[in-house]
Amino acid sequence: MSTHKRHGIDDLLYLMARLRDPVSGCPWDCEQDFRSLVPYTLEEVYEVVDTIERGDVGHLSEELGDLLFQVVFYARVAEQDGLFDFSTVVDGIVRKLLARHPHVFPDGTLESRRGPGEAPRESRVKEQWETIKQEERNSKGKGHLLADIPVALPALVRAQKIQKRVARVNFDWPDIGGVMAKTREEMAELDGALASADPDAIADEIGDLLFCCVNLARHAGFDAETLLRRSVGKFERRFNRMEDLASALGTPLGECDAKAQDSLWRAAKDVDIPPA
């Protein structure tokens, strides 16, 4: 059994300060700024997601630690630039979550609690949440409903967030039937664009079709990004199996004709076993 000291957040903050020390720190860490860290932050986020989706719980704490380090890194850069420090980050998120959860912290303090039998309905909580977020947008001079949805989000994620947001003001199809009809309409428009051979028109119609597919996922109760990741993973498994089957037959997959590849694809589908 290990007897080493368990490190805490103060140790991580101290380590970060040492790494960024201009005299004795790490040259690479000292060179970084907000913008240069962005690619690494995105990578760490996706590694957390990948670990969860693969069910690799054993490595989840490690990946979350890598992600936490990114937050500490940004805070240290900001502190050295005289902007804010890690305690400001913590204070800000605690204050925000206290304000957004009056159904849990009725007086807006960590010590306050609601009384017995005062649990609100889920629908009321969601309505209250959106009202509070809109008030926050107004206070920041971002009164438009979609103003705070980041442009840098992956397109599928951003499309779904926009669709959910506008649905709050009833700008939405009443049921999935309307979305299906709209999707068929977009397919017909894409046929017309393809017939015209106009690249801009084709690009527009494919984009509209993708937007409709996100709406279909949302109305069916699914997350579009998750569904596409699932389909990509399924295709990857089956394609890898195709390669294995072709190799077992002694013919590289690239040398198989269309008929042989179709046969291999069908065989790969027959033995495809989704991950647990």
C-alpha positions in Angstrom: 0.0 0.0 0.0 1.4 3.4 -1.0 2.3 5.7 1.8 3.1 8.8 -0.3 1.4 12.1 0.6 -1.8 12.8 -1.3 -1.4 16.1 -3.1 -4.1 18.7 -3.1 -5.0 21.7 -5.2 -2.5 23.9 -3.4 0.3 21.6 -4.5 -0.9 21.8 -8.1 -1.0 25.6 -8.0 2.5 25.6 -6.5 3.8 23.2 -9.2 2.3 25.5 -11.9 3.9 28.5 -10.4 7.3 26.7 -10.5 6.8 25.6 -14.1 6.1 29.2 -15.0 8.9 30.7 -13.0 10.8 33.0 -15.4 14.2 32.1 -13.9 14.0 28.4 -12.9 10.9 27.2 -14.7 10.3 25.1 -17.8 11.1 27.0 -21.0 8.2 25.5 -22.9 5.6 26.3 -20.1 7.0 29.8 -19.8 6.4 30.5 -23.5 2.8 29.6 -23.5 -0.1 32.1 -23.6 -3.9 31.9 -23.8 -4.0 31.2 -27.6 -1.2 28.7 -27.7 -2.9 26.6 -25.0 -6.2 26.2 -26.9 -5.2 23.2 -29.0 -4.0 21.3 -26.0 -7.2 22.2 -24.1 -9.3 20.8 -26.9 -7.2 17.7 -27.0 -7.6 17.1 -23.3 -11.4 17.6 -23.5 -11.7 15.0 -26.3 -9.5 12.6 -24.4 -11.9 12.8 -21.4 -14.8 12.2 -23.7 -13.0 9.3 -25.4 -12.2 7.7 -22.1 -15.8 7.9 -21.0 -17.2 6.6 -24.3 -14.8 3.6 -24.2 -15.8 2.9 -20.6 -12.2 3.2 -19.5 -13.0 4.4 -16.0 -9.6 3.3 -14.8 -8.0 6.2 -16.7 -10.7 8.7 -16.2 -9.2 10.4 -13.1 -5.9 10.8 -15.0 -7.6 12.5 -18.0 -9.6 14.7 -15.7 -6.4 15.7 -14.0 -4.9 16.7 -17.4 -8.0 18.8 -18.0 -7.8 20.4 -14.6 -4.2 21.2 -15.3 -5.3 23.2 -18.3 -7.5 25.4 -16.1 -4.7 25.9 -13.6 -2.4 26.8 -16.5 -4.7 29.5 -17.9 -5.2 30.9 -14.4 -1.4 31.2 -13.8 -0.9 32.9 -17.2 -3.7 35.4 -16.3 -2.2 36.0 -12.8 1.2 36.7 -14.3 -0.4 39.2 -16.7 -2.2 40.9 -13.8 -5.7 39.8 -14.9 -7.0 37.3 -12.4 -5.9 34.2 -10.5 -7.2 30.7 -9.7 -9.1 31.9 -6.7 -11.0 34.3 -8.9 -12.0 31.5 -11.2 -13.2 29.4 -8.3 -15.1 32.3 -6.7 -16.7 33.2 -10.0 -18.1 29.7 -10.8 -19.3 29.2 -7.2 -21.2 32.5 -7.3 -22.6 31.7 -10.7 -23.9 28.3 -9.7 -25.3 29.6 -6.4 -27.3 32.2 -8.5 -28.4 29.6 -11.0 -29.7 27.1 -8.4 -32.1 29.1 -6.1 -34.1 25.8 -5.8 -31.1 24.4 -3.9 -29.6 27.5 -2.3 -32.7 29.7 -1.7 -30.7 32.5 0.0 -27.9 32.4 -2.6 -25.4 31.1 0.0 -23.7 27.8 0.4 -25.2 27.4 3.9 -28.9 27.9 2.8 -31.2 25.0 2.2 -34.7 24.6 1.1 -37.3 23.3 3.5 -38.8 19.8 3.5 -41.4 19.3 0.8 -40.2 22.3 -1.2 -38.6 20.4 -4.1 -39.6 22.1 -7.4 -40.7 20.3 -10.5 -38.1 19.6 -13.1 -39.9 21.7 -15.7 -39.9 24.6 -13.3 -36.2 24.2 -12.7 -35.4 24.3 -16.4 -37.6 27.3 -16.9 -36.0 29.1 -14.0 -32.5 28.2 -15.4 -33.2 29.7 -18.8 -34.6 32.8 -17.2 -31.5 33.3 -15.1 -29.2 32.7 -18.1 -31.1 35.3 -20.1 -30.8 37.8 -17.3 -27.0 37.1 -17.3 -26.9 37.7 -21.1 -28.8 40.9 -20.7 -26.4 42.1 -17.9 -23.4 41.4 -20.3 -25.0 43.4 -23.1 -25.8 40.2 -25.0 -29.5 40.5 -25.1 -30.0 38.4 -28.3 -31.1 34.9 -27.5 -28.2 33.2 -29.3 -25.5 35.7 -28.4 -23.6 33.6 -25.9 -23.4 30.4 -28.0 -19.7 30.1 -28.9 -18.9 30.2 -32.7 -15.9 27.9 -32.0 -18.2 24.9 -31.0 -18.2 21.9 -33.3 -20.9 22.6 -35.9 -23.2 19.7 -34.8 -23.0 20.8 -31.2 -23.6 24.4 -32.1 -26.5 23.6 -34.4 -28.2 21.6 -31.7 -27.7 24.3 -29.0 -29.1 26.9 -31.3 -32.2 24.7 -32.1 -32.8 24.1 -28.4 -32.4 27.7 -27.6 -34.9 29.0 -30.2 -37.3 26.3 -29.2 -37.5 28.1 -25.9 -39.5 30.9 -27.7 -41.6 28.3 -29.5 -39.7 28.7 -32.8 -39.7 25.0 -33.4 -41.6 22.2 -35.2 -44.4 20.9 -33.0 -43.3 17.3 -33.5 -40.8 15.1 -35.4 -43.3 14.7 -38.3 -42.7 18.3 -39.4 -38.9 17.8 -39.2 -39.2 14.7 -41.4 -41.2 16.6 -44.0 -38.6 19.4 -43.9 -35.8 16.9 -44.4 -37.5 15.5 -47.4 -38.0 19.0 -48.8 -34.3 19.6 -48.3 -33.4 16.4 -50.1 -35.5 17.5 -53.1 -33.7 20.9 -53.1 -30.4 19.1 -53.0 -31.5 17.0 -56.0 -32.2 20.3 -57.8 -28.9 21.8 -56.8 -27.0 18.6 -58.0 -28.9 18.8 -61.3 -27.8 22.5 -61.7 -24.1 21.5 -61.0 -23.8 24.8 -59.1 -21.1 24.2 -56.4 -22.4 27.0 -54.1 -26.0 25.7 -54.3 -24.9 22.2 -53.7 -22.9 23.2 -50.6 -25.8 25.3 -49.3 -28.3 22.4 -49.7 -26.0 19.8 -48.1 -25.5 22.2 -45.1 -29.3 22.7 -44.8 -29.8 18.9 -44.9 -27.2 18.4 -42.2 -29.0 21.1 -40.1 -32.2 19.2 -40.5 -30.6 15.9 -39.5 -29.5 17.6 -36.2 -33.1 18.6 -35.7 -34.2 15.1 -36.3 -31.8 13.8 -33.6 -33.0 16.5 -31.2 -36.7 15.8 -31.7 -36.0 12.0 -31.3 -34.4 12.8 -28.0 -30.7 12.2 -29.0 -27.6 14.3 -29.1 -26.5 14.7 -32.7 -22.7 14.7 -32.0 -23.0 11.5 -30.0 -25.0 9.8 -32.7 -22.5 10.7 -35.4 -19.6 9.6 -33.3 -21.4 6.3 -32.7 -21.9 5.9 -36.5 -18.3 6.8 -37.3 -17.2 4.2 -34.7 -19.4 1.6 -36.2 -18.1 2.3 -39.7 -14.5 2.1 -38.4 -15.1 -1.3 -36.8 -16.6 -2.7 -39.9 -14.0 -1.3 -42.2 -11.2 -2.8 -40.0 -13.0 -6.1 -40.2 -13.2 -5.8 -44.0 -9.4 -5.4 -44.1 -8.9 -8.4 -41.8 -11.2 -10.6 -44.0 -9.5 -9.5 -47.2 -6.1 -10.2 -45.6 -7.3 -13.7 -44.6 -8.2 -14.3 -48.3 -4.7 -13.2 -49.3 -5.9 -10.1 -51.3 -5.3 -6.5 -50.1 -8.6 -4.7 -49.8 -7.5 -2.0 -52.3 -7.1 -4.7 -54.9 -10.6 -6.1 -54.5 -13.2 -5.1 -57.1 -16.5 -3.4 -56.1 -18.4 -6.7 -56.0 -15.8 -8.3 -53.7 -15.7 -5.2 -51.5 -19.5 -5.3 -51.2 -19.3 -8.9 -50.2 -16.6 -8.2 -47.6 -18.7 -5.3 -46.2 -21.7 -7.5 -45.8 -19.6 -10.2 -44.0 -18.1 -7.5 -41.8 -21.6 -6.3 -40.8 -22.7 -9.8 -40.0 -20.0 -10.3 -37.4 -19.9 -6.7 -36.1 -20.1 -6.6 -32.3 -20.6 -3.1 -30.8 -18.4 -2.3 -27.8 -19.9 -2.9 -24.4 
